[in-house]
């Protein structure tokens, strides 16, 4: 169901095709336009089509970035041309990918770029519903069924009109059997049912069916050593599908393959949910200064510098306590922060933002041996007891280190 009905690639291709049909006409008209010489009318149609495609791409890119910022404010900034460059860059990238994938590449994305057909093939079994051409009913196909019937020949319901091929967005012939390119959009089912209605025949020549149903119907159709089709003995596939839904039993639902897949995906889902609910909403990142790695002060003490970033992942203002643990003689100072006792400092962090801090840790002369074990920087929210710890190193001059 995903590829044919919910995949963004399928949805956008369908939207682009609506635009194409509106401007250039149906399939036959588009083929004539492609084969015809360039003229003002052809140029006008092509320019209009591609302009609308680009507009759809821009709307797509704009809609995506509105999820990550205040939409009304960002819209005003975009119109006034003073939005951040990353906003225009993101819209440009998404516009280009939407236009190229949906308008130009189309089914090539599904065939050569998307991993889902490979995954889906491993998950299907004989009881999975797939779009199926029921050749036990349609073969042998003939464009002249009445003449064949008058001559006493046995023919199937397929009149070889190629309607199923014409509507297929992947350009395949479902009558050739199951194929990797099929996205299960069921457009061939609708097209074939329309032809069957016009001919006064049963629907379901192409239908959703399972391999087990197909095999059973094929066995019935060829029983008695003949390939003739007996409608009184062979259920049409559409009826078989309804019958399967009405008489679904526990054995079909709770078969090993279904249980294994359900267990795997449920485990993954619960793991993600647990990770989301249990994750810390406070994160501490520390980067030691590289140049210089340390500074020897006039009294002989050694100072190391660190770039500390506090990430507040909730939409509320928080007060975070930053503490050093280890190296008992060391003191800490945060640039721009006057509060603190030399080992602890309290910092206000804004909601949903990263707060950068410049932290200096100083170890007095004569206590350099404490640097061997390093120290820990601890960020903690006293109200929620969330905390994050970073084990830091303290660098000393070579002679002092020895």
Beta strands, then each sheet from edge to edge (+ up, - down):
strand 1: 130-133
strand 2: 206-209
strand 3: 282-288
strand 4: 295-296
strand 5: 302-312
strand 6: 318-325
strand 7: 331-334
strand 8: 344-349
strand 9: 354-363
strand 10: 375-381
strand 11: 386-392
sheet 1: 1+ 2-
sheet 2: 3+ 5- 4+
sheet 3: 3+ 5- 9+ 7-
sheet 4: 8+ 6- 10+ 11-
end
